[in-house]
Amino acid sequence: MADHSLPPGSWASSEASRAVMLGNRGRDTSPELALRRALHRLGYRYRVDHPPIPELRRRADLVFTRRRVAVFVDGCYWHGCPQHYGEPSTNAEYWRSKIARNRERDADTDARLRQAGWTPVRIWEHESVDDAVVKVACALDAPG
Ligand SMILES: [Zn+2]
């Protein structure tokens, strides 16, 4: 999970960007819920908000323990989606480094999971449920 603490001062210059940031905080955001529902309907069973590897101390949004697949639904803002991340006009330096740290941590998490024999699946929150289901299903069906 990303660190969602906010910087001091007036960091959100527009109501729109503020709404995006607030909407991306925390769990049970609607894209993740929609994906969970779709997978469940298809008969998939998984753990929710679960650490794939306990010693890693990082949770995945959906975890398929037996198949060793860890799914992360990444917020477009916090994880720096190339399509939707727009740099705020205030505190730009703060946000640039914060998003960069989040992205580094995402990459580090993926690398550690792969080393441990897991398959990380990254899904942007803007992706359609159908696309997300295909990504997860492909990871689950892959050999190994
Ligand atoms: Zn996006």
Backbone and ligand atoms as CSV (ligand in chain L), in Angstrom:
chain,resi,resn,atom,element,x,y,z
A,1,MET,N,N,0.840,-1.190,0.000
A,1,MET,CA,C,0.000,0.000,0.000
A,1,MET,C,C,0.880,1.247,0.000
A,2,ALA,N,N,0.441,2.238,-0.719
A,2,ALA,CA,C,1.208,3.468,-0.782
A,2,ALA,C,C,0.985,4.290,0.480
A,3,ASP,N,N,1.943,5.134,0.728
A,3,ASP,CA,C,1.799,6.082,1.826
A,3,ASP,C,C,0.924,7.231,1.346
A,4,HIS,N,N,-0.224,7.385,1.974
A,4,HIS,CA,C,-1.174,8.375,1.492
A,4,HIS,C,C,-1.198,9.638,2.340
A,5,SER,N,N,-0.160,9.858,3.104
A,5,SER,CA,C,-0.134,11.074,3.900
A,5,SER,C,C,-0.018,12.277,2.974
A,6,LEU,N,N,-0.548,13.379,3.391
A,6,LEU,CA,C,-0.613,14.552,2.543
A,6,LEU,C,C,0.396,15.587,3.006
A,7,PRO,N,N,0.920,16.368,2.085
A,7,PRO,CA,C,1.893,17.390,2.456
A,7,PRO,C,C,1.186,18.572,3.102
A,8,PRO,N,N,1.934,19.367,3.853
A,8,PRO,CA,C,1.331,20.547,4.475
A,8,PRO,C,C,1.028,21.612,3.430
A,9,GLY,N,N,0.147,22.483,3.771
A,9,GLY,CA,C,-0.127,23.602,2.877
A,9,GLY,C,C,-1.178,23.279,1.831
A,10,SER,N,N,-1.366,24.200,0.922
A,10,SER,CA,C,-2.399,24.020,-0.092
A,10,SER,C,C,-1.813,23.235,-1.248
A,11,TRP,N,N,-1.991,21.957,-1.196
A,11,TRP,CA,C,-1.353,21.088,-2.164
A,11,TRP,C,C,-2.240,20.784,-3.359
A,12,ALA,N,N,-3.541,20.917,-3.193
A,12,ALA,CA,C,-4.441,20.619,-4.309
A,12,ALA,C,C,-5.043,21.926,-4.799
A,13,SER,N,N,-4.574,22.364,-5.947
A,13,SER,CA,C,-4.992,23.682,-6.411
A,13,SER,C,C,-6.379,23.640,-7.021
A,14,SER,N,N,-6.763,22.513,-7.549
A,14,SER,CA,C,-8.086,22.458,-8.157
A,14,SER,C,C,-8.928,21.400,-7.455
A,15,GLU,N,N,-10.215,21.648,-7.429
A,15,GLU,CA,C,-11.116,20.678,-6.817
A,15,GLU,C,C,-11.052,19.343,-7.544
A,16,ALA,N,N,-10.833,19.411,-8.853
A,16,ALA,CA,C,-10.808,18.172,-9.632
A,16,ALA,C,C,-9.654,17.276,-9.214
A,17,SER,N,N,-8.447,17.859,-9.132
A,17,SER,CA,C,-7.307,17.026,-8.767
A,17,SER,C,C,-7.450,16.549,-7.332
A,18,ARG,N,N,-8.015,17.390,-6.492
A,18,ARG,CA,C,-8.226,16.988,-5.109
A,18,ARG,C,C,-9.190,15.802,-5.046
A,19,ALA,N,N,-10.252,15.870,-5.839
A,19,ALA,CA,C,-11.222,14.785,-5.837
A,19,ALA,C,C,-10.583,13.485,-6.325
A,20,VAL,N,N,-9.715,13.598,-7.327
A,20,VAL,CA,C,-9.039,12.407,-7.839
A,20,VAL,C,C,-8.175,11.795,-6.746
A,21,MET,N,N,-7.398,12.647,-6.071
A,21,MET,CA,C,-6.518,12.136,-5.029
A,21,MET,C,C,-7.310,11.471,-3.911
A,22,LEU,N,N,-8.355,12.140,-3.456
A,22,LEU,CA,C,-9.125,11.582,-2.356
A,22,LEU,C,C,-9.813,10.296,-2.785
A,23,GLY,N,N,-10.267,10.264,-4.030
A,23,GLY,CA,C,-10.937,9.069,-4.528
A,23,GLY,C,C,-10.004,7.887,-4.619
A,24,ASN,N,N,-8.698,8.173,-4.725
A,24,ASN,CA,C,-7.746,7.080,-4.873
A,24,ASN,C,C,-7.188,6.598,-3.541
A,25,ARG,N,N,-7.659,7.162,-2.469
A,25,ARG,CA,C,-7.107,6.758,-1.176
A,25,ARG,C,C,-7.776,5.493,-0.679
A,26,GLY,N,N,-6.952,4.691,-0.003
A,26,GLY,CA,C,-7.513,3.587,0.741
A,26,GLY,C,C,-7.965,2.435,-0.122
A,27,ARG,N,N,-8.641,1.519,0.509
A,27,ARG,CA,C,-9.041,0.286,-0.162
A,27,ARG,C,C,-10.495,0.338,-0.594
A,28,ASP,N,N,-10.895,-0.761,-1.243
A,28,ASP,CA,C,-12.272,-0.919,-1.681
A,28,ASP,C,C,-12.717,0.210,-2.603
A,29,THR,N,N,-11.763,0.676,-3.419
A,29,THR,CA,C,-12.146,1.601,-4.468
A,29,THR,C,C,-12.960,0.823,-5.487
A,30,SER,N,N,-13.791,1.486,-6.219
A,30,SER,CA,C,-14.730,0.763,-7.068
A,30,SER,C,C,-14.072,-0.078,-8.159
A,31,PRO,N,N,-12.959,0.347,-8.803
A,31,PRO,CA,C,-12.363,-0.552,-9.799
A,31,PRO,C,C,-11.930,-1.890,-9.199
A,32,GLU,N,N,-11.399,-1.821,-7.981
A,32,GLU,CA,C,-10.981,-3.074,-7.343
A,32,GLU,C,C,-12.185,-3.937,-7.002
A,33,LEU,N,N,-13.224,-3.319,-6.484
A,33,LEU,CA,C,-14.433,-4.073,-6.153
A,33,LEU,C,C,-15.037,-4.710,-7.395
A,34,ALA,N,N,-15.068,-3.959,-8.484
A,34,ALA,CA,C,-15.637,-4.480,-9.723
A,34,ALA,C,C,-14.849,-5.700,-10.201
A,35,LEU,N,N,-13.527,-5.611,-10.085
A,35,LEU,CA,C,-12.693,-6.744,-10.495
A,35,LEU,C,C,-12.951,-7.949,-9.595
A,36,ARG,N,N,-13.033,-7.707,-8.299
A,36,ARG,CA,C,-13.289,-8.812,-7.371
A,36,ARG,C,C,-14.607,-9.497,-7.684
A,37,ARG,N,N,-15.634,-8.701,-7.936
A,37,ARG,CA,C,-16.949,-9.272,-8.243
A,37,ARG,C,C,-16.898,-10.108,-9.512
A,38,ALA,N,N,-16.236,-9.568,-10.539
A,38,ALA,CA,C,-16.185,-10.271,-11.827
A,38,ALA,C,C,-15.444,-11.599,-11.679
A,39,LEU,N,N,-14.322,-11.582,-10.973
A,39,LEU,CA,C,-13.545,-12.806,-10.792
A,39,LEU,C,C,-14.327,-13.820,-9.972
A,40,HIS,N,N,-15.000,-13.327,-8.962
A,40,HIS,CA,C,-15.768,-14.219,-8.100
A,40,HIS,C,C,-16.887,-14.890,-8.890
A,41,ARG,N,N,-17.549,-14.099,-9.749
A,41,ARG,CA,C,-18.623,-14.647,-10.592
A,41,ARG,C,C,-18.095,-15.748,-11.492
A,42,LEU,N,N,-16.832,-15.603,-11.921
A,42,LEU,CA,C,-16.240,-16.609,-12.815
A,42,LEU,C,C,-15.725,-17.826,-12.044
A,43,GLY,N,N,-15.873,-17.799,-10.742
A,43,GLY,CA,C,-15.492,-18.958,-9.950
A,43,GLY,C,C,-14.112,-18.874,-9.326
A,44,TYR,N,N,-13.431,-17.760,-9.523
A,44,TYR,CA,C,-12.113,-17.607,-8.908
A,44,TYR,C,C,-12.263,-17.281,-7.426
A,45,ARG,N,N,-11.347,-17.828,-6.650
A,45,ARG,CA,C,-11.330,-17.539,-5.217
A,45,ARG,C,C,-9.948,-17.023,-4.847
A,46,TYR,N,N,-9.933,-16.061,-3.952
A,46,TYR,CA,C,-8.687,-15.332,-3.680
A,46,TYR,C,C,-8.777,-14.705,-2.297
A,47,ARG,N,N,-7.645,-14.292,-1.805
A,47,ARG,CA,C,-7.603,-13.520,-0.567
A,47,ARG,C,C,-7.558,-12.040,-0.930
A,48,VAL,N,N,-8.115,-11.229,-0.060
A,48,VAL,CA,C,-8.198,-9.794,-0.306
A,48,VAL,C,C,-7.279,-9.053,0.666
A,49,ASP,N,N,-6.514,-8.097,0.120
A,49,ASP,CA,C,-5.629,-7.270,0.941
A,49,ASP,C,C,-4.757,-8.143,1.831
A,50,HIS,N,N,-3.977,-8.974,1.172
A,50,HIS,CA,C,-3.228,-10.021,1.857
A,50,HIS,C,C,-1.754,-9.928,1.472
A,51,PRO,N,N,-0.849,-10.162,2.413
A,51,PRO,CA,C,0.572,-10.164,2.049
A,51,PRO,C,C,0.950,-11.488,1.381
A,52,PRO,N,N,1.363,-11.454,0.107
A,52,PRO,CA,C,1.735,-12.711,-0.577
A,52,PRO,C,C,2.884,-13.406,0.133
A,53,ILE,N,N,3.877,-12.626,0.534
A,53,ILE,CA,C,5.023,-13.163,1.267
A,53,ILE,C,C,5.077,-12.407,2.593
A,54,PRO,N,N,4.854,-13.097,3.683
A,54,PRO,CA,C,4.762,-12.385,4.969
A,54,PRO,C,C,5.976,-11.517,5.251
A,55,GLU,N,N,7.186,-12.023,4.934
A,55,GLU,CA,C,8.396,-11.271,5.281
A,55,GLU,C,C,8.563,-10.015,4.422
A,56,LEU,N,N,7.835,-9.943,3.322
A,56,LEU,CA,C,7.913,-8.755,2.475
A,56,LEU,C,C,7.155,-7.589,3.110
A,57,ARG,N,N,6.159,-7.899,3.908
A,57,ARG,CA,C,5.381,-6.883,4.618
A,57,ARG,C,C,4.701,-5.905,3.666
A,58,ARG,N,N,4.321,-6.406,2.499
A,58,ARG,CA,C,3.538,-5.584,1.582
A,58,ARG,C,C,2.331,-6.391,1.133
A,59,ARG,N,N,1.205,-5.736,1.087
A,59,ARG,CA,C,-0.019,-6.438,0.757
A,59,ARG,C,C,-0.357,-6.277,-0.716
A,60,ALA,N,N,-0.975,-7.296,-1.249
A,60,ALA,CA,C,-1.543,-7.195,-2.593
A,60,ALA,C,C,-3.057,-7.087,-2.449
A,61,ASP,N,N,-3.701,-6.537,-3.461
A,61,ASP,CA,C,-5.146,-6.364,-3.384
A,61,ASP,C,C,-5.869,-7.704,-3.487
A,62,LEU,N,N,-5.385,-8.556,-4.383
A,62,LEU,CA,C,-5.938,-9.905,-4.514
A,62,LEU,C,C,-4.780,-10.883,-4.537
A,63,VAL,N,N,-4.914,-11.987,-3.784
A,63,VAL,CA,C,-3.835,-12.961,-3.721
A,63,VAL,C,C,-4.394,-14.354,-3.986
A,64,PHE,N,N,-3.818,-14.998,-5.004
A,64,PHE,CA,C,-4.162,-16.381,-5.316
A,64,PHE,C,C,-3.028,-17.232,-4.768
A,65,THR,N,N,-3.240,-17.755,-3.582
A,65,THR,CA,C,-2.138,-18.366,-2.839
A,65,THR,C,C,-1.558,-19.574,-3.566
A,66,ARG,N,N,-2.409,-20.475,-4.009
A,66,ARG,CA,C,-1.916,-21.725,-4.581
A,66,ARG,C,C,-1.174,-21.475,-5.898
A,67,ARG,N,N,-1.716,-20.566,-6.716
A,67,ARG,CA,C,-1.096,-20.286,-8.008
A,67,ARG,C,C,0.006,-19.226,-7.906
A,68,ARG,N,N,0.169,-18.673,-6.722
A,68,ARG,CA,C,1.202,-17.652,-6.488
A,68,ARG,C,C,1.078,-16.480,-7.461
A,69,VAL,N,N,-0.131,-15.952,-7.509
A,69,VAL,CA,C,-0.376,-14.759,-8.316
A,69,VAL,C,C,-0.848,-13.649,-7.382
A,70,ALA,N,N,-0.187,-12.502,-7.461
A,70,ALA,CA,C,-0.536,-11.355,-6.623
A,70,ALA,C,C,-0.987,-10.210,-7.525
A,71,VAL,N,N,-2.208,-9.721,-7.290
A,71,VAL,CA,C,-2.785,-8.686,-8.149
A,71,VAL,C,C,-2.821,-7.360,-7.396
A,72,PHE,N,N,-2.324,-6.327,-8.080
A,72,PHE,CA,C,-2.343,-4.984,-7.515
A,72,PHE,C,C,-3.182,-4.093,-8.428
A,73,VAL,N,N,-4.204,-3.475,-7.864
A,73,VAL,CA,C,-4.959,-2.479,-8.617
A,73,VAL,C,C,-4.393,-1.118,-8.213
A,74,ASP,N,N,-3.644,-0.513,-9.130
A,74,ASP,CA,C,-2.909,0.701,-8.811
A,74,ASP,C,C,-3.710,1.951,-9.160
A,75,GLY,N,N,-3.798,2.853,-8.216
A,75,GLY,CA,C,-4.451,4.127,-8.467
A,75,GLY,C,C,-3.655,4.953,-9.469
A,76,CYS,N,N,-4.361,5.547,-10.421
A,76,CYS,CA,C,-3.685,6.292,-11.493
A,76,CYS,C,C,-2.851,7.426,-10.915
A,77,TYR,N,N,-3.349,8.079,-9.898
A,77,TYR,CA,C,-2.606,9.216,-9.372
A,77,TYR,C,C,-1.390,8.763,-8.563
A,78,TRP,N,N,-1.619,7.917,-7.581
A,78,TRP,CA,C,-0.558,7.575,-6.631
A,78,TRP,C,C,0.561,6.772,-7.251
A,79,HIS,N,N,0.243,6.047,-8.306
A,79,HIS,CA,C,1.265,5.213,-8.916
A,79,HIS,C,C,1.766,5.791,-10.235
A,80,GLY,N,N,1.333,7.009,-10.559
A,80,GLY,CA,C,1.887,7.712,-11.703
A,80,GLY,C,C,1.497,7.145,-13.053
A,81,CYS,N,N,0.215,6.864,-13.237
A,81,CYS,CA,C,-0.265,6.368,-14.531
A,81,CYS,C,C,0.123,7.345,-15.639
A,82,PRO,N,N,0.749,6.835,-16.714
A,82,PRO,CA,C,1.187,7.741,-17.784
A,82,PRO,C,C,0.025,8.453,-18.471
A,83,GLN,N,N,-1.158,7.878,-18.418
A,83,GLN,CA,C,-2.299,8.511,-19.077
A,83,GLN,C,C,-2.976,9.558,-18.198
A,84,HIS,N,N,-2.929,9.364,-16.896
A,84,HIS,CA,C,-3.770,10.200,-16.038
A,84,HIS,C,C,-3.045,10.995,-14.973
A,85,TYR,N,N,-1.772,10.701,-14.767
A,85,TYR,CA,C,-1.095,11.467,-13.744
A,85,TYR,C,C,-0.726,12.836,-14.296
A,86,GLY,N,N,-1.248,13.875,-13.689
A,86,GLY,CA,C,-0.880,15.225,-14.070
A,86,GLY,C,C,-0.225,15.894,-12.882
A,87,GLU,N,N,0.896,16.521,-13.126
A,87,GLU,CA,C,1.633,17.128,-12.028
A,87,GLU,C,C,0.886,18.355,-11.498
A,88,PRO,N,N,0.667,18.417,-10.202
A,88,PRO,CA,C,-0.008,19.589,-9.638
A,88,PRO,C,C,0.865,20.830,-9.784
A,89,SER,N,N,0.220,21.983,-9.824
A,89,SER,CA,C,0.988,23.216,-9.983
A,89,SER,C,C,1.661,23.627,-8.679
A,90,THR,N,N,1.079,23.196,-7.557
A,90,THR,CA,C,1.717,23.512,-6.278
A,90,THR,C,C,2.429,22.279,-5.743
A,91,ASN,N,N,3.539,22.512,-5.069
A,91,ASN,CA,C,4.316,21.413,-4.486
A,91,ASN,C,C,4.711,20.363,-5.518
A,92,ALA,N,N,5.007,20.825,-6.725
A,92,ALA,CA,C,5.303,19.885,-7.806
A,92,ALA,C,C,6.478,18.981,-7.439
A,93,GLU,N,N,7.498,19.547,-6.813
A,93,GLU,CA,C,8.681,18.762,-6.471
A,93,GLU,C,C,8.328,17.663,-5.471
A,94,TYR,N,N,7.511,18.041,-4.497
A,94,TYR,CA,C,7.090,17.068,-3.489
A,94,TYR,C,C,6.390,15.874,-4.152
A,95,TRP,N,N,5.450,16.189,-5.022
A,95,TRP,CA,C,4.672,15.110,-5.641
A,95,TRP,C,C,5.516,14.280,-6.577
A,96,ARG,N,N,6.421,14.956,-7.301
A,96,ARG,CA,C,7.271,14.220,-8.237
A,96,ARG,C,C,8.065,13.159,-7.496
A,97,SER,N,N,8.662,13.542,-6.364
A,97,SER,CA,C,9.483,12.570,-5.646
A,97,SER,C,C,8.609,11.515,-4.964
A,98,LYS,N,N,7.443,11.934,-4.522
A,98,LYS,CA,C,6.559,10.976,-3.851
A,98,LYS,C,C,6.078,9.896,-4.823
A,99,ILE,N,N,5.628,10.326,-5.995
A,99,ILE,CA,C,5.155,9.362,-6.986
A,99,ILE,C,C,6.319,8.481,-7.450
A,100,ALA,N,N,7.500,9.094,-7.588
A,100,ALA,CA,C,8.679,8.322,-8.000
A,100,ALA,C,C,8.989,7.243,-6.958
A,101,ARG,N,N,8.878,7.590,-5.686
A,101,ARG,CA,C,9.117,6.593,-4.630
A,101,ARG,C,C,8.087,5.472,-4.704
A,102,ASN,N,N,6.837,5.839,-4.923
A,102,ASN,CA,C,5.797,4.810,-5.036
A,102,ASN,C,C,6.111,3.852,-6.185
A,103,ARG,N,N,6.531,4.432,-7.305
A,103,ARG,CA,C,6.818,3.597,-8.476
A,103,ARG,C,C,8.031,2.703,-8.223
A,104,GLU,N,N,9.032,3.244,-7.551
A,104,GLU,CA,C,10.194,2.426,-7.207
A,104,GLU,C,C,9.790,1.264,-6.309
A,105,ARG,N,N,8.923,1.573,-5.362
A,105,ARG,CA,C,8.494,0.521,-4.440
A,105,ARG,C,C,7.671,-0.539,-5.177
A,106,ASP,N,N,6.842,-0.095,-6.114
A,106,ASP,CA,C,6.075,-1.059,-6.912
A,106,ASP,C,C,7.019,-2.007,-7.654
A,107,ALA,N,N,8.041,-1.419,-8.289
A,107,ALA,CA,C,8.994,-2.226,-9.061
A,107,ALA,C,C,9.756,-3.170,-8.139
A,108,ASP,N,N,10.129,-2.677,-6.965
A,108,ASP,CA,C,10.840,-3.504,-5.996
A,108,ASP,C,C,9.959,-4.652,-5.509
A,109,THR,N,N,8.695,-4.349,-5.257
A,109,THR,CA,C,7.759,-5.390,-4.824
A,109,THR,C,C,7.642,-6.472,-5.892
A,110,ASP,N,N,7.483,-6.044,-7.150
A,110,ASP,CA,C,7.362,-7.013,-8.241
A,110,ASP,C,C,8.607,-7.891,-8.337
A,111,ALA,N,N,9.770,-7.260,-8.227
A,111,ALA,CA,C,11.024,-8.012,-8.348
A,111,ALA,C,C,11.143,-9.050,-7.233
A,112,ARG,N,N,10.800,-8.640,-6.019
A,112,ARG,CA,C,10.910,-9.579,-4.896
A,112,ARG,C,C,9.919,-10.727,-5.030
A,113,LEU,N,N,8.731,-10.410,-5.522
A,113,LEU,CA,C,7.735,-11.460,-5.716
A,113,LEU,C,C,8.225,-12.474,-6.754
A,114,ARG,N,N,8.760,-11.950,-7.867
A,114,ARG,CA,C,9.255,-12.854,-8.919
A,114,ARG,C,C,10.366,-13.747,-8.389
A,115,GLN,N,N,11.262,-13.137,-7.587
A,115,GLN,CA,C,12.358,-13.925,-7.005
A,115,GLN,C,C,11.818,-15.071,-6.164
A,116,ALA,N,N,10.665,-14.834,-5.554
A,116,ALA,CA,C,10.089,-15.852,-4.664
A,116,ALA,C,C,9.139,-16.784,-5.415
A,117,GLY,N,N,9.124,-16.664,-6.751
A,117,GLY,CA,C,8.305,-17.576,-7.535
A,117,GLY,C,C,6.872,-17.131,-7.744
A,118,TRP,N,N,6.598,-15.873,-7.432
A,118,TRP,CA,C,5.249,-15.346,-7.624
A,118,TRP,C,C,5.147,-14.599,-8.949
A,119,THR,N,N,3.903,-14.439,-9.408
A,119,THR,CA,C,3.643,-13.624,-10.591
A,119,THR,C,C,2.867,-12.384,-10.168
A,120,PRO,N,N,3.513,-11.215,-10.219
A,120,PRO,CA,C,2.774,-9.989,-9.904
A,120,PRO,C,C,1.976,-9.519,-11.124
A,121,VAL,N,N,0.762,-9.061,-10.881
A,121,VAL,CA,C,-0.077,-8.516,-11.954
A,121,VAL,C,C,-0.454,-7.097,-11.563
A,122,ARG,N,N,-0.098,-6.143,-12.411
A,122,ARG,CA,C,-0.400,-4.728,-12.147
A,122,ARG,C,C,-1.542,-4.287,-13.041
A,123,ILE,N,N,-2.562,-3.722,-12.434
A,123,ILE,CA,C,-3.718,-3.246,-13.183
A,123,ILE,C,C,-3.957,-1.792,-12.810
A,124,TRP,N,N,-4.041,-0.937,-13.824
A,124,TRP,CA,C,-4.389,0.458,-13.541
A,124,TRP,C,C,-5.869,0.538,-13.220
A,125,GLU,N,N,-6.191,1.428,-12.325
A,125,GLU,CA,C,-7.607,1.558,-11.954
A,125,GLU,C,C,-8.468,2.018,-13.129
A,126,HIS,N,N,-7.837,2.604,-14.176
A,126,HIS,CA,C,-8.633,3.056,-15.314
A,126,HIS,C,C,-8.943,1.929,-16.298
A,127,GLU,N,N,-8.309,0.781,-16.133
A,127,GLU,CA,C,-8.529,-0.304,-17.086
A,127,GLU,C,C,-9.921,-0.896,-16.905
A,128,SER,N,N,-10.469,-1.382,-17.988
A,128,SER,CA,C,-11.811,-1.965,-17.916
A,128,SER,C,C,-11.758,-3.263,-17.125
A,129,VAL,N,N,-12.886,-3.611,-16.548
A,129,VAL,CA,C,-12.945,-4.851,-15.778
A,129,VAL,C,C,-12.603,-6.035,-16.667
A,130,ASP,N,N,-13.092,-6.005,-17.907
A,130,ASP,CA,C,-12.823,-7.124,-18.815
A,130,ASP,C,C,-11.325,-7.297,-19.060
A,131,ASP,N,N,-10.642,-6.182,-19.314
A,131,ASP,CA,C,-9.199,-6.258,-19.531
A,131,ASP,C,C,-8.486,-6.781,-18.286
A,132,ALA,N,N,-8.940,-6.316,-17.145
A,132,ALA,CA,C,-8.315,-6.739,-15.888
A,132,ALA,C,C,-8.517,-8.232,-15.658
A,133,VAL,N,N,-9.722,-8.711,-15.937
A,133,VAL,CA,C,-10.009,-10.140,-15.757
A,133,VAL,C,C,-9.108,-10.973,-16.665
A,134,VAL,N,N,-8.926,-10.514,-17.909
A,134,VAL,CA,C,-8.073,-11.261,-18.851
A,134,VAL,C,C,-6.635,-11.319,-18.322
A,135,LYS,N,N,-6.138,-10.188,-17.817
A,135,LYS,CA,C,-4.775,-10.174,-17.269
A,135,LYS,C,C,-4.624,-11.180,-16.138
A,136,VAL,N,N,-5.586,-11.169,-15.233
A,136,VAL,CA,C,-5.491,-12.078,-14.084
A,136,VAL,C,C,-5.608,-13.524,-14.539
A,137,ALA,N,N,-6.563,-13.781,-15.440
A,137,ALA,CA,C,-6.777,-15.150,-15.907
A,137,ALA,C,C,-5.531,-15.669,-16.620
A,138,CYS,N,N,-4.887,-14.823,-17.414
A,138,CYS,CA,C,-3.669,-15.232,-18.117
A,138,CYS,C,C,-2.565,-15.591,-17.126
A,139,ALA,N,N,-2.430,-14.784,-16.096
A,139,ALA,CA,C,-1.398,-15.051,-15.091
A,139,ALA,C,C,-1.684,-16.373,-14.366
A,140,LEU,N,N,-2.971,-16.612,-14.104
A,140,LEU,CA,C,-3.328,-17.835,-13.390
A,140,LEU,C,C,-3.152,-19.073,-14.264
A,141,ASP,N,N,-3.357,-18.904,-15.579
A,141,ASP,CA,C,-3.266,-20.044,-16.492
A,141,ASP,C,C,-1.853,-20.308,-16.946
A,142,ALA,N,N,-0.954,-19.340,-16.734
A,142,ALA,CA,C,0.422,-19.521,-17.201
A,142,ALA,C,C,1.055,-20.695,-16.471
A,143,PRO,N,N,1.875,-21.465,-17.189
A,143,PRO,CA,C,2.532,-22.606,-16.530
A,143,PRO,C,C,3.534,-22.127,-15.493
A,144,GLY,N,N,3.743,-22.950,-14.494
A,144,GLY,CA,C,4.707,-22.606,-13.443
A,144,GLY,C,C,4.034,-21.867,-12.430
L,1,ZN,ZN,ZN,-4.867,5.866,-15.564
